[in-house]
């Protein structure tokens, strides 16, 4: 028989313990960061909309130009003084004319009648000028009225007011051949149910879309002419005079394009509004950011200083055109994108705006 195994004593069990393993090239231990206890705070959290996020929309202009708006008309002491002295001057001219005609009649009857005929022709001409200037001012006021009514009609629940605004807009630009297709499209929708915002957006795309393309072409051509002329002109006074001439020409063309057709007084008012907007926003001398943007494309190293000044003057003319576009356009930019100064850099400096050296 086999003998039973002899019980051997078990070794004592070691209690579990933690230990650290250090390598020779181990990185130093990072400093311990104390965690902040959660706490409440007061204030509003403003989220950036998706359309304004530059990471979601890399093509977005990070420094858009402010929209130009007409100046508020206020009665000032200067305007009252000008009106009073104007009436006094008119009375003086009337008394002088009456005395002149009396003296001519005293000399010979035919001289008096000739003076009366000349006076009648002059009065008729003055009346025609007054009617023309009044009509021009009324057209400019109609553009601003349509814009204000369109902004108010978008907030309405019923499309009746929007329909009236679209009808007035179609009447304003009825003589533009570019809007024929858009007017036909809008007439086809008269019996359909369309919300006011969608109707205004449809009118903007169909009626003002072709005109916006022509406006951009006007701005590009004017900017190119200013850039070339100021680059080759020998005198600074020539640069200044030509820029002023081209700016006035561009503002008038923009007003006529959108149905304004201003007279002399209306043109002066438009120019004053444009220049006031540029002076207030600091755009009259082309900001430092724009200069750095253009110079960043290699303009300083590739072009002469004179040609660089021409490009800067061309961009300044483009800013004037954009401001005139804001003032003369009968609808605010909503469905269509508003042009920015960056849209014209490629037209004035095409060789410097290519990507990776490829056209």
ChimeraX attribute file (.defattr): number of C-alpha atoms within 10 A of each C-alpha:
attribute: neighborCount
match mode: 1-to-1
recipient: residues
	/A:1	3
	/A:2	4
	/A:3	5
	/A:4	6
	/A:5	6
	/A:6	6
	/A:7	6
	/A:8	6
	/A:9	6
	/A:10	6
	/A:11	6
	/A:12	6
	/A:13	6
	/A:14	6
	/A:15	5
	/A:16	6
	/A:17	5
	/A:18	4
	/A:19	6
	/A:20	5
	/A:21	6
	/A:22	8
	/A:23	7
	/A:24	6
	/A:25	6
	/A:26	8
	/A:27	8
	/A:28	6
	/A:29	6
	/A:30	6
	/A:31	6
	/A:32	6
	/A:33	6
	/A:34	6
	/A:35	6
	/A:36	6
	/A:37	5
	/A:38	6
	/A:39	5
	/A:40	5
	/A:41	6
	/A:42	5
	/A:43	6
	/A:44	6
	/A:45	6
	/A:46	6
	/A:47	7
	/A:48	9
	/A:49	8
	/A:50	10
	/A:51	10
	/A:52	13
	/A:53	13
	/A:54	13
	/A:55	10
	/A:56	11
	/A:57	11
	/A:58	10
	/A:59	8
	/A:60	14
	/A:61	15
	/A:62	10
	/A:63	11
	/A:64	12
	/A:65	17
	/A:66	14
	/A:67	16
	/A:68	20
	/A:69	16
	/A:70	16
	/A:71	13
	/A:72	7
	/A:73	6
	/A:74	7
	/A:75	8
	/A:76	8
	/A:77	9
	/A:78	9
	/A:79	10
	/A:80	11
	/A:81	10
	/A:82	11
	/A:83	12
	/A:84	12
	/A:85	11
	/A:86	12
	/A:87	11
	/A:88	12
	/A:89	12
	/A:90	12
	/A:91	12
	/A:92	12
	/A:93	12
	/A:94	12
	/A:95	11
	/A:96	12
	/A:97	15
	/A:98	13
	/A:99	12
	/A:100	14
	/A:101	19
	/A:102	15
	/A:103	13
	/A:104	18
	/A:105	16
	/A:106	11
	/A:107	11
	/A:108	10
	/A:109	13
	/A:110	11
	/A:111	16
	/A:112	18
	/A:113	14
	/A:114	14
	/A:115	18
	/A:116	16
	/A:117	12
	/A:118	12
	/A:119	14
	/A:120	12
	/A:121	12
	/A:122	12
	/A:123	12
	/A:124	12
	/A:125	12
	/A:126	12
	/A:127	12
	/A:128	12
	/A:129	14
	/A:130	13
	/A:131	13
	/A:132	16
	/A:133	18
	/A:134	16
	/A:135	17
	/A:136	20
	/A:137	20
	/A:138	16
	/A:139	20
	/A:140	25
	/A:141	14
	/A:142	18
	/A:143	22
	/A:144	20
	/A:145	16
	/A:146	21
	/A:147	20
	/A:148	15
	/A:149	16
	/A:150	24
	/A:151	17
	/A:152	12
	/A:153	22
	/A:154	19
	/A:155	12
	/A:156	14
	/A:157	12
	/A:158	14
	/A:159	20
	/A:160	13
	/A:161	17
	/A:162	27
	/A:163	20
	/A:164	15
	/A:165	24
	/A:166	23
	/A:167	15
	/A:168	16
	/A:169	25
	/A:170	19
	/A:171	12
	/A:172	18
	/A:173	22
	/A:174	15
	/A:175	11
	/A:176	15
	/A:177	11
	/A:178	17
	/A:179	19
	/A:180	15
	/A:181	12
	/A:182	21
	/A:183	20
	/A:184	11
	/A:185	15
	/A:186	18
	/A:187	10
	/A:188	10
	/A:189	11
	/A:190	10
	/A:191	7
	/A:192	7
	/A:193	10
	/A:194	16
	/A:195	16
	/A:196	21
	/A:197	20
	/A:198	14
	/A:199	21
	/A:200	24
	/A:201	18
	/A:202	19
	/A:203	25
	/A:204	23
	/A:205	17
	/A:206	20
	/A:207	25
	/A:208	23
	/A:209	19
	/A:210	17
	/A:211	21
	/A:212	22
	/A:213	11
	/A:214	15
	/A:215	23
	/A:216	19
	/A:217	12
	/A:218	19
	/A:219	27
	/A:220	22
	/A:221	17
	/A:222	20
	/A:223	30
	/A:224	23
	/A:225	18
	/A:226	27
	/A:227	25
	/A:228	17
	/A:229	18
	/A:230	27
	/A:231	21
	/A:232	12
	/A:233	14
	/A:234	11
	/A:235	9
	/A:236	10
	/A:237	11
	/A:238	13
	/A:239	20
	/A:240	13
	/A:241	11
	/A:242	17
	/A:243	23
	/A:244	14
	/A:245	12
	/A:246	17
	/A:247	24
	/A:248	18
	/A:249	13
	/A:250	24
	/A:251	25
	/A:252	23
	/A:253	19
	/A:254	28
	/A:255	24
	/A:256	14
	/A:257	20
	/A:258	24
	/A:259	22
	/A:260	28
	/A:261	21
	/A:262	24
	/A:263	21
	/A:264	15
	/A:265	14
	/A:266	23
	/A:267	22
	/A:268	14
	/A:269	17
	/A:270	23
	/A:271	18
	/A:272	14
	/A:273	20
	/A:274	27
	/A:275	17
	/A:276	17
	/A:277	22
	/A:278	21
	/A:279	12
	/A:280	9
	/A:281	14
	/A:282	11
	/A:283	18
	/A:284	17
	/A:285	11
	/A:286	16
	/A:287	12
	/A:288	10
	/A:289	10
	/A:290	18
	/A:291	15
	/A:292	11
	/A:293	13
	/A:294	22
	/A:295	15
	/A:296	13
	/A:297	15
	/A:298	13
	/A:299	20
	/A:300	13
	/A:301	10
	/A:302	13
	/A:303	11
	/A:304	11
	/A:305	13
	/A:306	13
	/A:307	19
	/A:308	21
	/A:309	16
	/A:310	24
	/A:311	25
	/A:312	23
	/A:313	26
	/A:314	29
	/A:315	27
	/A:316	25
	/A:317	27
	/A:318	29
	/A:319	24
	/A:320	25
	/A:321	27
	/A:322	26
	/A:323	22
	/A:324	29
	/A:325	26
	/A:326	20
	/A:327	26
	/A:328	27
	/A:329	23
	/A:330	25
	/A:331	25
	/A:332	17
	/A:333	15
	/A:334	12
	/A:335	15
	/A:336	13
	/A:337	9
	/A:338	15
	/A:339	17
	/A:340	17
	/A:341	18
	/A:342	16
	/A:343	13
	/A:344	20
	/A:345	21
	/A:346	14
	/A:347	14
	/A:348	21
	/A:349	16
	/A:350	11
	/A:351	16
	/A:352	18
	/A:353	18
	/A:354	12
	/A:355	8
	/A:356	6
	/A:357	8
	/A:358	7
	/A:359	9
